Amino acid sequence: MSEWSKRTYEAALKIFSDEGFSVGGFNVKLNSKTTVEIEKNEDQIKILFSQNRPTISFKKIIKIKVLVNGIVFEEDGGLFMLDFFPDIPFKYDWIEDE
């Protein structure tokens, strides 16, 4: 398994865990069962959520929670695709260890 595939797999597992996937001060967590669509090409893996979407939370001045429409994983990082909010890019080296 390539390093890129391994990081994507580990991130996906964390999204579905009780703790969620934390990267760069953002935490994505699924609160219930969901339906996903997965698209893969040579440059990226895209996970799209259609029902019971996960939330992403972060704190700037106040704590904000936004629904996640999908997540794009690329070789060096990815992109959180958000509902009614600007998409947020991330790098794998921003991942917070447990």
N, C-alpha and C positions, 0 to 999 in steps of 0.2 A: 504494500500500500504506500503510495507516495506521501510525502510530508503534508502536502496540500490536502489530500483526501483525509488524512488522519486528523488534521486540525478541524476540517469541516465536520467530520463525524463526531469528534469530541464536543464541538460547539452545539451541534444538534442535540446530542444527549443531554447537555446541560440545560438547554431550553425546556426540555421535558422533565427536568428534575425539580425537586422542591426548592432548591436554591436559585435556579435560573442561570442564565448565561450572562456574566458580568464582563464588560469591556469598556475601558475609558470612562468610567463613572456612570455607565448606562447598564441597566439590568433588564434582560428580556426573560419573561416567565410566562408559562402557559398555566392557566388556572383551572382548566377542565379539558375534556377530550375535544379534539378538533379534527377537521378534515384538511389535508394538505395536498397540494399538487407540486410535484418536483420536476424541474426542467434541468437538464444537464447538457452542456456542450463542452468543447475542449477548453474554454477559458473560464467557465463559471458554473456554479450550481445555484439554482434559484429555488427557494422554498416559498410557496404562496399559500396563505391561509384563507379559506373561504368562510368558515364558520368558527365561532368561539375563538376568535383570534387572541394571541398572546398580547400582553401589555409590555411596554417598555417604560421604565421609570428612571428618573434622574432628578437631581436637585440643583437648581441654579440659585434663585432667591427663595423659591418655594419648591416643594416636591411636585413634580409633574408626572402624570401617567397618560400614555397615549397608546391607542391600538396599533398593532403591527400588521400591515397587509402582507408583508413578505420580507425575506432576507436573501440577499445575494452574497454568495461566498466566491471570492476570487483568490488568486494565488497569494497575494500579499495582505489581503484584508477583505472587507465587504461593505455592504450597505444595508441599513435598516430602512425599509420602505414603510413609511408611516401614514396613518389615516388623518387627513386634514392638518398636517404638520410637515415641515420640510424633512426630506430624507436625511439620514445621518450616516456618514461614512465612518468606518473603523479600520484599524490595523490589528493584525494578530498579536503584535508585540505589546498592545495595550491590555491584553487579557489579564484580568486580576486572578492571582492564584488564591486557592482556598486556604 
